[in-house]
Amino acid sequence: MSETQPRILRIGEDDGLTLRIWDGDTDQAVLLIHGMGDCSWIWAPLVDRWPGARPTFIALDLPGHGDSAPVSRREMKSDAVAERIAGALADFAATPMWLVGHSAGAKVAIGLAKRGAVPVQGLTLLDTADDHAPNVRDRLFAHVAGMRKGAANVKGLVQLVTGTDPFADEDLLDTYFRAAAKHDGATWKVPVVRGIEAILGTDIDMTGDLAGLDCPVQVIRGAKSSICPEEMAARFHAACAHPLPLVAIPEAGHGITMEQPQPLAEALAAVMPEAQERMRSSG
């Protein structure tokens, strides 16, 4: 778990969203959006390894994930989730933010930027994919199915979830699953509610919407990722109206936030001031 403990903010009652906020040293704010089957804690290694003065990090648990309330399948579609988060962030409507979305969370981040829910300084798409691409959806479904099925021990759970198409290095993932998994007396599982797969159903056109965003966009992939291979990252990069240099993090797969948090933090920290200067110059 994180060396620096965040404060927890619950927005809403029965259908509330949970935010984990690591207060920073600067006036910069970063909104972190995890992907399907994960939770806000996946960002803790990034926060702990941030170089230099740290911005305020706001990591949310998507509906039906972590400590946020479960919702219906219809409400789990990524465009509906973006709309719901936009409402939940009303108190932050005047706070300029850099948005970071991992995997399916990148869709939600694009939806938030499109809606102008908060003043967007920039957007980072982190090892995401067009889930209509061949085999991608099947891999994502298998990832979540492995969490639900469980195994006799944590190592078995890690192997089941990563399978033959790893989402991250098994030894590094072991730490995450030990924190996230629950033991029911016979089986280790990660609690994943039914219906979260609906987040892959969306009206968000990732490449089309990227072209319409008037903010810097950074595309980062894990160099070993099978979810976001080079051609997928290049496709997103080419669609951006204001692209920043494409980044491939060495020795990282899809589980990049846990596998290589140090170089990931450095890539994000380096681009934020550069992106802001670019936009000021172009304006």
TORZA-213587 format. One line per 4 residues: number of its first residue (from 1); for each residue z, y, x of N, C-alpha, C. Coordinates in nm, 2 decimals, padded with zeros to 4 digits. Each point is the difference from the previous one (the first is absolute). Layout:
<nodes>
NUM	Z Y X Z Y X Z Y X | ...
</nodes>
This chain:
<nodes>
1	00.00 -00.12 00.08 00.00 00.12 -00.08 00.00 00.13 00.09 | -00.03 00.11 -00.07 -00.01 00.12 00.08 00.13 00.04 00.07 | -00.02 00.06 00.12 00.11 00.05 00.07 00.06 00.12 -00.07 | -00.09 00.08 -00.06 00.04 00.12 -00.08 -00.01 -00.03 -00.14
5	00.11 00.00 -00.08 00.00 -00.03 -00.14 -00.05 00.11 -00.08 | -00.09 -00.03 -00.10 -00.05 00.11 -00.09 00.10 00.02 -00.11 | -00.02 00.11 -00.07 00.07 00.02 -00.13 -00.10 -00.05 -00.11 | 00.06 -00.04 -00.10 -00.08 -00.07 -00.11 00.00 00.09 -00.12
9	-00.12 00.03 -00.06 -00.01 00.08 -00.12 -00.07 -00.08 -00.10 | 00.06 -00.01 -00.12 -00.05 -00.07 -00.11 -00.06 00.11 -00.10 | -00.12 -00.01 -00.04 -00.07 00.09 -00.09 -00.03 -00.07 -00.13 | 00.06 00.04 -00.11 -00.02 -00.06 -00.13 00.11 -00.10 -00.02
13	00.01 -00.05 -00.13 00.10 -00.09 -00.04 -00.05 -00.15 00.00 | -00.03 -00.05 -00.12 -00.03 -00.15 -00.01 -00.13 -00.03 00.08 | -00.09 00.09 00.01 -00.13 -00.03 00.06 -00.01 00.09 00.13 | 00.11 00.02 00.07 00.01 00.09 00.11 -00.07 -00.05 00.13
17	-00.03 00.10 00.08 -00.05 -00.03 00.14 00.11 00.03 00.10 | 00.00 -00.08 00.10 00.10 00.02 00.11 -00.07 00.06 00.12 | 00.06 00.11 00.06 -00.05 00.06 00.12 00.10 -00.02 00.11 | -00.04 -00.03 00.12 00.09 00.00 00.12 -00.05 00.12 00.09
21	00.10 00.09 00.03 -00.04 00.12 00.06 00.08 00.01 00.14 | -00.08 00.00 00.10 00.06 00.03 00.14 -00.02 00.14 00.03 | 00.11 00.08 -00.01 -00.01 00.15 00.02 -00.04 00.02 00.15 | -00.09 00.10 00.02 -00.05 00.03 00.13 00.05 00.12 00.06
25	-00.07 00.04 00.11 00.04 00.11 00.09 -00.10 00.12 -00.02 | -00.11 -00.02 -00.07 -00.10 00.10 -00.02 -00.03 00.02 -00.14 | -00.09 00.10 -00.03 -00.04 00.02 -00.14 -00.11 -00.08 -00.05 | -00.04 -00.10 00.09 -00.11 -00.09 -00.04 00.06 -00.12 -00.08
29	-00.08 -00.04 -00.11 00.05 -00.11 -00.08 -00.12 -00.10 00.00 | 00.04 -00.13 00.00 -00.10 -00.11 00.00 00.04 -00.10 -00.12 | -00.09 -00.02 -00.09 00.02 -00.09 -00.11 -00.06 -00.14 00.04 | 00.08 -00.10 00.00 -00.04 -00.14 00.04 -00.01 -00.09 -00.12
33	-00.12 -00.06 -00.01 -00.02 -00.09 -00.12 -00.04 -00.14 00.05 | 00.09 -00.09 -00.03 -00.03 -00.14 00.04 -00.10 -00.07 -00.09 | -00.04 -00.12 00.04 -00.10 -00.08 -00.08 00.07 -00.10 -00.09 | -00.09 -00.09 -00.05 00.04 -00.10 -00.10 00.09 -00.10 00.06
37	00.12 -00.02 -00.06 00.09 -00.10 00.04 00.10 00.04 00.11 | -00.01 00.13 00.04 00.09 00.05 00.10 00.10 00.10 -00.06 | 00.07 00.08 00.08 00.10 00.09 -00.05 00.01 00.11 00.10 | 00.08 00.10 -00.03 00.01 00.12 00.08 00.06 -00.03 00.14
41	00.07 -00.11 00.01 00.07 -00.03 00.13 -00.10 -00.03 00.11 | -00.13 -00.03 -00.03 -00.10 -00.04 00.10 -00.02 00.12 00.09 | 00.04 00.12 -00.04 -00.03 00.12 00.08 00.12 00.04 00.10 | 00.11 -00.07 -00.01 00.11 00.03 00.08 -00.03 -00.01 00.15
45	-00.07 -00.10 00.05 -00.03 00.00 00.14 -00.08 00.12 00.05 | -00.09 00.05 -00.09 -00.08 00.12 00.03 00.09 00.12 00.02 | 00.09 00.01 -00.10 00.10 00.12 00.01 00.08 -00.01 00.12 | 00.05 -00.11 00.04 00.09 -00.02 00.11 -00.07 00.03 00.14
49	-00.14 -00.01 00.00 -00.07 00.01 00.12 -00.08 00.13 00.01 | 00.02 00.09 -00.10 -00.08 00.12 00.00 00.02 00.08 00.13 | -00.10 00.05 00.07 00.01 00.07 00.12 00.03 00.15 -00.03 | 00.10 00.06 00.07 00.03 00.14 -00.01 00.07 00.03 -00.13
53	-00.01 00.13 -00.04 00.07 00.05 -00.12 -00.06 -00.07 -00.12 | 00.09 -00.05 -00.08 -00.04 -00.09 -00.11 -00.02 00.08 -00.13 | -00.11 -00.03 -00.07 -00.01 00.06 -00.14 00.09 -00.07 -00.10 | 00.00 00.05 -00.12 00.07 -00.07 -00.11 -00.09 -00.11 -00.05
57	00.05 -00.12 00.00 -00.08 -00.11 -00.06 00.05 -00.03 -00.13 | -00.09 -00.01 -00.10 00.03 -00.04 -00.14 -00.08 -00.13 -00.02 | 00.07 -00.11 -00.01 -00.06 -00.13 -00.03 00.04 -00.05 -00.13 | -00.10 -00.03 -00.08 00.03 -00.04 -00.14 -00.02 -00.15 -00.02
61	00.08 -00.06 -00.09 -00.02 -00.14 -00.05 -00.10 00.02 -00.12 | -00.12 -00.06 00.01 -00.09 00.00 -00.11 00.06 -00.07 -00.12 | -00.04 00.03 -00.12 00.05 -00.06 -00.12 -00.01 -00.16 00.02 | 00.11 -00.07 -00.04 00.00 -00.14 00.01 00.03 -00.05 00.14
65	00.03 00.09 00.09 00.02 -00.04 00.14 00.14 00.05 00.04 | 00.06 -00.06 00.10 00.13 00.05 00.06 00.10 00.03 -00.11 | 00.05 00.12 00.00 00.11 00.04 -00.09 -00.06 00.08 -00.12 | -00.13 00.01 -00.01 -00.06 00.07 -00.12 -00.01 -00.10 -00.12
69	00.00 00.06 -00.12 00.00 -00.08 -00.12 -00.13 -00.07 -00.02 | 00.00 -00.12 -00.05 -00.13 -00.07 -00.04 -00.07 00.07 -00.11 | -00.13 -00.01 -00.01 -00.08 00.06 -00.10 -00.10 -00.10 -00.05 | -00.08 00.04 -00.10 -00.10 -00.09 -00.06 -00.12 -00.01 00.10
73	-00.08 -00.10 -00.03 -00.12 -00.02 00.08 -00.09 00.12 -00.01 | -00.01 00.06 -00.12 -00.09 00.12 -00.01 00.05 00.11 00.08 | 00.14 00.02 00.01 00.06 00.11 00.08 -00.01 -00.03 00.15 | -00.03 -00.12 00.04 -00.01 -00.03 00.14 -00.13 00.02 00.06
77	-00.11 00.04 -00.08 -00.12 00.03 00.06 00.01 00.12 00.09 | -00.07 00.00 00.11 00.03 00.11 00.10 -00.02 00.14 -00.04 | -00.10 00.02 -00.10 -00.02 00.13 -00.05 00.12 00.04 -00.09 | 00.05 -00.09 -00.08 00.12 00.02 -00.08 00.12 00.03 00.09
81	00.02 -00.08 00.10 00.11 00.02 00.10 -00.01 00.14 00.06 | -00.12 00.04 00.04 -00.01 00.13 00.06 00.04 00.11 -00.10 | -00.04 -00.02 -00.13 00.04 00.10 -00.10 00.15 00.00 -00.02 | 00.06 -00.11 00.00 00.15 -00.01 -00.02 00.07 00.06 00.12
85	-00.04 -00.02 00.12 00.06 00.05 00.12 -00.02 00.15 00.00 | -00.11 00.05 -00.04 -00.03 00.15 -00.01 00.11 00.06 -00.09 | 00.03 -00.06 -00.11 00.11 00.06 -00.09 00.13 -00.01 00.07 | 00.03 -00.11 00.07 00.13 -00.02 00.06 00.02 00.10 00.12
89	-00.11 00.05 00.06 00.01 00.09 00.11 00.01 00.15 -00.04 | 00.02 00.02 -00.13 00.00 00.14 -00.05 00.09 00.09 00.08 | 00.12 -00.05 00.04 00.09 00.08 00.08 -00.05 00.03 00.14 | -00.10 -00.07 00.04 -00.06 00.03 00.13 -00.14 00.07 -00.01
93	-00.03 00.05 -00.11 -00.13 00.06 -00.03 -00.04 00.11 00.09 | 00.10 00.07 00.06 -00.02 00.11 00.09 00.01 -00.04 00.15 | 00.02 -00.13 00.02 00.02 -00.05 00.14 -00.13 -00.05 00.06 | -00.05 00.06 00.10 -00.12 -00.05 00.06 00.03 -00.13 00.07
97	-00.09 -00.10 -00.02 00.03 -00.14 00.05 -00.13 -00.06 00.06 | 00.03 -00.08 00.10 -00.11 -00.09 00.06 00.02 -00.13 -00.07 | -00.10 -00.06 -00.06 00.01 -00.13 -00.08 -00.05 -00.11 00.09 | 00.08 -00.11 00.00 -00.03 -00.12 00.08 00.00 -00.12 -00.10
101	-00.11 -00.07 -00.02 00.00 -00.11 -00.08 -00.04 -00.13 00.07 | 00.08 -00.10 00.00 -00.03 -00.13 00.06 -00.06 -00.10 -00.10 | -00.11 -00.07 00.04 -00.06 -00.10 -00.09 -00.03 00.05 -00.14 | 00.05 -00.06 -00.10 -00.03 00.05 -00.14 00.06 00.13 -00.02
105	00.11 00.04 00.08 00.06 00.13 -00.02 -00.10 00.11 00.04 | -00.10 -00.03 00.08 -00.10 00.11 00.03 -00.08 00.04 -00.12 | -00.02 -00.09 -00.09 -00.07 00.03 -00.13 00.09 00.10 -00.08 | 00.13 -00.03 00.00 00.09 00.09 -00.07 00.00 00.14 00.06
109	00.00 00.00 00.14 00.01 00.13 00.07 -00.13 00.08 -00.03 | -00.11 -00.07 00.00 -00.13 00.07 -00.04 00.01 00.06 -00.14 | 00.06 -00.08 -00.09 00.02 00.05 -00.14 00.09 00.12 -00.01 | 00.11 00.00 00.08 00.09 00.12 00.01 -00.07 00.12 00.05
113	-00.08 -00.02 00.11 -00.07 00.11 00.06 -00.10 00.06 -00.10 | -00.07 -00.09 -00.07 -00.10 00.05 -00.10 00.06 00.08 -00.11 | 00.13 -00.04 -00.04 00.06 00.07 -00.11 00.07 00.13 00.05 | 00.01 00.02 00.13 00.07 00.12 00.04 00.15 00.00 -00.04
117	00.06 -00.12 00.00 00.14 -00.01 -00.04 00.10 00.08 00.09 | -00.04 00.01 00.13 00.08 00.08 00.09 -00.11 00.07 00.09 | 00.04 00.11 00.07 -00.10 00.05 00.09 -00.02 -00.10 00.12 | -00.12 -00.04 00.01 -00.04 -00.11 00.10 -00.05 00.07 00.13
121	00.08 -00.03 00.11 -00.05 00.05 00.13 -00.10 -00.09 00.06 | 00.01 -00.13 -00.03 -00.09 -00.10 00.06 00.04 -00.13 -00.06 | -00.09 -00.10 00.03 00.01 -00.13 -00.05 -00.03 -00.11 00.10 | 00.09 -00.10 00.01 -00.03 -00.11 00.09 -00.02 -00.13 -00.08
125	-00.11 -00.06 00.02 -00.02 -00.13 -00.06 00.03 -00.11 00.11 | 00.10 -00.08 -00.03 00.05 -00.09 00.10 -00.03 -00.15 -00.04 | -00.10 -00.05 00.08 -00.04 -00.14 -00.02 -00.02 -00.04 -00.14 | -00.09 00.07 -00.07 -00.03 -00.02 -00.14 -00.14 -00.06 -00.01
129	-00.03 -00.04 -00.12 -00.13 -00.07 -00.02 -00.05 00.03 -00.14 | -00.13 00.00 -00.02 -00.06 -00.01 -00.14 00.03 -00.14 -00.05 | 00.09 -00.01 -00.10 00.04 -00.13 -00.04 -00.11 -00.07 -00.08 | -00.12 00.06 -00.02 -00.11 -00.07 -00.05 -00.08 -00.07 00.11
133	00.03 00.02 00.12 -00.07 -00.06 00.11 00.03 -00.15 00.00 | -00.10 -00.08 00.05 00.02 -00.15 00.00 00.12 -00.05 00.06 | 00.08 -00.08 -00.07 00.12 -00.07 00.05 00.12 00.09 00.01 | -00.01 00.13 00.00 00.12 00.09 00.01 00.10 -00.03 -00.11
137	-00.05 00.01 -00.12 00.09 -00.02 -00.12 00.07 -00.14 00.01 | -00.08 -00.10 00.04 00.06 -00.13 00.01 00.12 -00.01 00.10 | -00.02 00.07 00.11 00.10 00.00 00.11 00.12 00.08 -00.05 | -00.02 00.11 -00.07 00.12 00.07 -00.06 00.07 -00.08 -00.10
141	-00.07 -00.07 -00.09 00.07 -00.08 -00.10 00.08 -00.11 00.07 | -00.06 -00.06 00.11 00.07 -00.11 00.07 00.12 00.05 00.07 | 00.00 00.12 00.05 00.11 00.06 00.06 00.12 00.01 -00.10 | -00.03 00.05 -00.12 00.11 00.02 -00.10 00.04 -00.14 -00.05
145	-00.09 -00.09 -00.02 00.03 -00.13 -00.05 00.10 -00.08 00.10 | -00.02 00.02 00.13 00.09 -00.06 00.10 00.14 00.06 -00.01 | 00.01 00.13 -00.03 00.13 00.06 -00.02 00.08 -00.07 -00.11 | -00.08 -00.02 -00.11 00.06 -00.05 -00.13 00.04 -00.15 00.02
149	-00.09 -00.08 00.07 00.03 -00.14 00.01 00.12 -00.03 00.09 | 00.01 00.07 00.11 00.11 -00.02 00.09 00.00 -00.13 00.08 | 00.10 -00.01 00.08 00.01 -00.12 00.10 00.14 -00.03 00.02 | 00.02 -00.11 00.07 00.14 -00.05 00.03 00.08 00.09 00.10
153	-00.08 00.07 00.08 00.07 00.09 00.10 -00.09 00.12 00.02 | 00.06 00.10 00.07 -00.07 00.13 00.01 -00.13 -00.02 00.09 | 00.00 -00.08 00.10 -00.12 -00.02 00.08 -00.11 -00.07 -00.08 | 00.04 -00.09 -00.09 -00.10 -00.06 -00.09 -00.06 00.10 -00.09
157	00.09 00.09 -00.05 -00.05 00.11 -00.09 -00.10 00.09 00.07 | 00.03 00.04 00.12 -00.10 00.08 00.08 -00.13 -00.07 00.02 | 00.01 -00.13 00.03 -00.13 -00.08 00.02 -00.08 -00.01 -00.12 | 00.08 -00.02 -00.12 -00.07 -00.01 -00.13 -00.07 00.13 -00.03
161	00.06 00.11 00.02 -00.05 00.13 -00.04 -00.12 00.04 00.09 | 00.02 -00.02 00.13 -00.11 00.03 00.09 -00.12 -00.10 00.00 | 00.04 -00.12 -00.02 -00.11 -00.11 -00.01 -00.09 00.00 00.12 | -00.12 -00.04 -00.02 -00.10 -00.01 00.11 -00.07 00.14 00.02
165	00.03 00.09 -00.08 -00.06 00.14 00.01 00.11 00.10 00.01 | 00.07 00.01 00.12 00.12 00.07 00.01 -00.01 00.15 -00.04 | 00.11 00.04 -00.07 00.01 00.14 -00.03 00.08 00.07 00.11 | 00.07 -00.07 00.08 00.07 00.06 00.11 00.05 -00.12 00.09
169	00.05 00.04 00.12 00.05 -00.10 00.09 00.13 -00.06 -00.06 | 00.00 -00.14 00.00 00.11 -00.07 -00.07 00.14 00.03 00.06 | 00.01 00.02 00.13 00.13 00.02 00.06 00.05 00.14 -00.04 | -00.09 00.10 -00.01 00.04 00.13 -00.04 00.03 00.01 -00.15
173	-00.08 -00.07 -00.08 00.03 -00.01 -00.14 00.13 -00.06 -00.04 | 00.05 -00.09 00.09 00.12 -00.07 -00.03 00.11 00.09 -00.03 | 00.01 00.11 00.08 00.11 00.10 -00.03 -00.01 00.06 -00.14 | -00.12 00.03 -00.04 -00.02 00.06 -00.13 00.03 -00.09 -00.11
177	-00.04 -00.13 00.01 00.03 -00.09 -00.10 00.14 -00.04 -00.01 | 00.07 00.00 00.11 00.15 -00.02 -00.01 00.07 00.10 -00.07 | -00.05 00.13 00.00 00.06 00.11 -00.07 -00.04 00.00 -00.15 | -00.13 -00.04 -00.03 -00.05 00.01 -00.13 00.02 -00.13 -00.09
181	00.00 -00.11 00.07 00.01 -00.13 -00.07 00.13 -00.03 -00.07 | 00.00 -00.08 -00.10 00.12 -00.04 -00.07 00.01 -00.15 -00.01 | 00.12 -00.06 00.01 00.02 -00.14 00.00 00.06 -00.04 -00.13 | -00.07 -00.09 -00.07 00.05 -00.05 -00.13 00.08 -00.13 00.00
185	00.04 -00.04 00.12 00.07 -00.12 00.02 -00.09 -00.11 00.06 | -00.13 00.01 -00.02 -00.09 -00.10 00.06 -00.12 00.06 00.06 | -00.04 00.12 -00.04 -00.13 00.06 00.04 00.02 00.15 00.04 | -00.07 00.04 00.11 00.00 00.14 00.03 -00.13 00.06 -00.06
189	00.02 00.11 -00.07 -00.11 00.07 -00.07 00.01 00.15 00.02 | -00.11 00.07 -00.01 00.01 00.14 -00.01 -00.02 00.04 -00.15 | 00.10 00.06 -00.06 -00.01 00.04 -00.14 -00.12 00.09 -00.03 | -00.10 -00.06 -00.07 -00.12 00.07 -00.03 -00.03 -00.01 -00.15
193	00.01 00.10 -00.08 -00.01 -00.01 -00.14 -00.15 -00.03 -00.05 | -00.01 -00.06 -00.11 -00.13 -00.03 -00.06 -00.07 00.13 -00.03 | -00.13 00.00 00.02 -00.08 00.11 -00.04 -00.04 00.10 00.10 | 00.06 -00.01 00.13 -00.03 00.10 00.10 -00.14 -00.01 00.05
197	-00.07 -00.12 -00.02 -00.13 -00.01 00.04 -00.10 00.09 -00.07 | 00.05 00.05 -00.12 -00.08 00.10 -00.07 -00.03 00.13 00.07 | 00.07 00.02 00.11 -00.02 00.12 00.08 -00.14 00.00 00.06 | -00.06 -00.12 00.01 -00.14 -00.01 00.05 -00.10 00.04 -00.11
201	00.04 00.01 -00.12 -00.08 00.05 -00.11 00.01 00.15 00.00 | -00.11 00.07 00.00 00.01 00.15 00.02 -00.13 00.07 -00.05 | 00.02 00.12 -00.03 -00.11 00.09 -00.02 -00.03 00.09 00.12 | 00.08 -00.02 00.11 -00.01 00.08 00.12 -00.12 -00.06 00.08
205	-00.10 00.09 00.03 -00.11 -00.04 00.08 00.03 00.05 00.14 | 00.04 -00.10 00.09 00.06 00.04 00.13 -00.10 00.09 00.08 | -00.12 -00.05 00.02 -00.10 00.08 00.08 -00.05 00.12 -00.07 | -00.02 -00.01 -00.13 -00.05 00.12 -00.08 00.11 00.11 00.00
209	00.12 -00.04 -00.02 00.11 00.10 -00.01 00.03 00.06 00.13 | -00.02 -00.08 00.11 00.03 00.06 00.13 -00.10 00.11 00.03 | -00.12 -00.01 -00.04 -00.10 00.10 00.02 00.03 00.13 -00.06 | 00.08 00.00 -00.11 00.04 00.12 -00.07 00.13 00.06 00.04
213	00.07 -00.06 00.10 00.13 00.05 00.04 -00.02 00.11 00.11 | 00.06 00.12 -00.03 -00.02 00.11 00.10 00.13 00.00 00.09 | 00.02 -00.10 00.07 00.11 -00.01 00.10 -00.04 -00.10 00.11 | 00.06 00.01 00.12 -00.03 -00.09 00.11 00.04 -00.14 -00.04
217	-00.08 -00.10 00.03 00.03 -00.14 -00.03 -00.01 -00.08 00.13 | 00.10 -00.07 00.03 00.01 -00.09 00.11 00.00 -00.15 -00.04 | -00.08 -00.08 00.06 -00.01 -00.14 -00.03 00.05 -00.08 00.12 | 00.10 -00.08 -00.03 00.07 -00.08 00.11 -00.01 -00.15 -00.05
221	-00.04 -00.09 00.10 00.00 -00.14 -00.03 00.07 -00.07 00.11 | 00.05 -00.12 -00.03 00.05 -00.09 00.10 -00.12 -00.07 00.07 | -00.01 00.00 00.13 -00.11 -00.05 00.07 -00.03 -00.15 -00.03 | 00.11 -00.07 -00.04 -00.02 -00.15 -00.03 00.00 -00.02 -00.15
225	-00.01 00.10 -00.08 00.01 -00.01 -00.15 -00.13 -00.06 -00.06 | 00.02 -00.10 -00.08 -00.12 -00.06 -00.07 -00.01 00.07 -00.14 | 00.09 00.08 -00.04 -00.01 00.07 -00.13 -00.08 00.13 00.02 | 00.02 00.07 00.12 -00.08 00.12 00.02 -00.07 -00.02 00.14
229	-00.11 -00.07 00.00 -00.08 -00.02 00.12 -00.07 00.13 00.03 | -00.06 00.01 00.12 -00.07 00.12 00.05 -00.09 00.06 -00.10 | -00.09 -00.09 -00.07 -00.10 00.06 -00.09 00.07 00.06 -00.12 | 00.11 -00.06 -00.05 00.07 00.06 -00.11 00.06 00.14 00.03
233	00.06 00.01 00.12 00.06 00.12 00.04 -00.11 00.11 00.02 | -00.11 -00.04 00.06 -00.11 00.09 00.02 -00.06 00.05 -00.13 | 00.00 -00.09 -00.10 -00.05 00.05 -00.13 00.09 00.11 -00.06 | 00.13 -00.02 00.00 00.09 00.10 -00.05 -00.01 00.13 00.08
237	-00.01 -00.02 00.13 -00.01 00.12 00.09 -00.13 00.08 -00.03 | -00.11 -00.07 -00.02 -00.12 00.07 -00.03 00.00 00.07 -00.14 | 00.08 -00.04 -00.09 00.01 00.06 -00.13 00.08 00.13 00.00 | 00.08 00.02 00.10 00.09 00.12 00.00 -00.07 00.13 00.02
241	00.03 00.10 -00.08 -00.05 00.13 00.02 00.05 00.07 00.13 | 00.12 -00.03 00.04 00.07 00.05 00.12 00.06 -00.11 00.08 | -00.08 -00.09 00.06 00.06 -00.11 00.07 00.06 00.04 00.13 | 00.11 -00.07 00.03 00.06 00.01 00.13 -00.04 -00.13 00.08
245	00.02 00.00 00.13 -00.04 -00.12 00.08 00.06 -00.13 -00.05 | -00.09 -00.10 -00.01 00.05 -00.13 -00.05 00.08 -00.06 00.11 | 00.11 -00.07 -00.04 00.10 -00.06 00.09 00.01 -00.15 -00.03 | -00.01 -00.08 00.11 00.04 -00.14 -00.01 00.12 -00.03 00.09
249	00.11 -00.05 -00.06 00.12 -00.02 00.07 00.00 -00.14 00.06 | 00.00 -00.01 00.14 -00.01 -00.13 00.06 00.12 -00.09 -00.04 | -00.03 -00.13 00.01 00.10 -00.11 -00.03 00.06 00.02 -00.14 | -00.07 00.05 -00.09 00.05 00.01 -00.14 -00.09 -00.06 -00.10
253	00.06 -00.07 -00.10 -00.08 -00.05 -00.11 00.02 00.09 -00.12 | 00.00 -00.06 -00.12 00.02 00.08 -00.12 00.15 00.05 -00.01 | 00.09 -00.07 00.06 00.14 00.04 -00.01 00.04 00.10 00.11 | -00.09 00.10 00.01 00.01 00.09 00.11 00.12 00.08 00.01
257	00.06 00.03 -00.12 00.13 00.09 00.00 00.11 -00.07 00.07 | 00.00 -00.14 00.00 00.11 -00.07 00.06 -00.04 -00.06 00.14 | -00.13 -00.02 00.02 -00.05 -00.06 00.12 00.00 00.10 00.11 | -00.06 00.12 -00.02 -00.02 00.10 00.10 00.05 00.14 -00.05
261	00.12 00.02 -00.03 00.04 00.13 -00.06 00.00 00.11 00.11 | 00.02 -00.03 00.13 00.00 00.10 00.10 -00.14 00.07 00.01 | -00.11 -00.08 00.03 -00.13 00.07 00.01 -00.05 00.06 -00.14 | 00.05 -00.06 -00.11 -00.03 00.05 -00.13 00.06 00.14 -00.01
265	00.13 00.01 00.03 00.07 00.13 -00.01 -00.07 00.10 00.09 | -00.04 -00.04 00.12 -00.07 00.09 00.09 -00.13 00.05 -00.05 | -00.08 -00.09 -00.06 -00.13 00.04 -00.06 00.02 00.10 -00.11 | 00.10 -00.02 -00.09 00.02 00.09 -00.11 00.06 00.13 00.05
269	00.09 00.00 00.10 00.06 00.12 00.05 -00.10 00.09 00.07 | -00.09 -00.06 00.07 -00.10 00.07 00.08 -00.10 00.07 -00.09 | -00.04 -00.06 -00.11 -00.11 00.06 -00.08 00.05 00.10 -00.10 | 00.12 00.01 -00.04 00.04 00.09 -00.10 -00.02 00.15 00.04
273	00.05 00.04 00.12 -00.02 00.14 00.04 -00.15 00.03 00.03 | -00.07 -00.10 00.05 -00.14 00.01 00.03 -00.08 00.02 -00.13 | 00.03 -00.07 -00.10 -00.07 00.01 -00.13 00.03 00.13 -00.06 | 00.12 00.05 00.00 00.03 00.13 -00.06 -00.07 00.11 00.07
277	-00.02 -00.01 00.13 -00.07 00.11 00.08 -00.15 -00.01 -00.03 | -00.05 -00.12 -00.02 -00.14 -00.01 -00.04 -00.03 00.07 -00.13 | 00.09 -00.03 -00.10 -00.02 00.06 -00.13 00.01 00.15 00.00 | 00.10 00.05 00.08 00.01 00.15 00.01 -00.12 00.06 00.07
281	-00.06 -00.07 00.10 -00.12 00.06 00.07 -00.12 -00.01 -00.09 | -00.01 -00.10 -00.08 -00.12 -00.02 -00.09 00.01 00.10 -00.12 | 00.12 00.04 -00.04 00.02 00.09 -00.11 -00.03 00.14 00.04
</nodes>
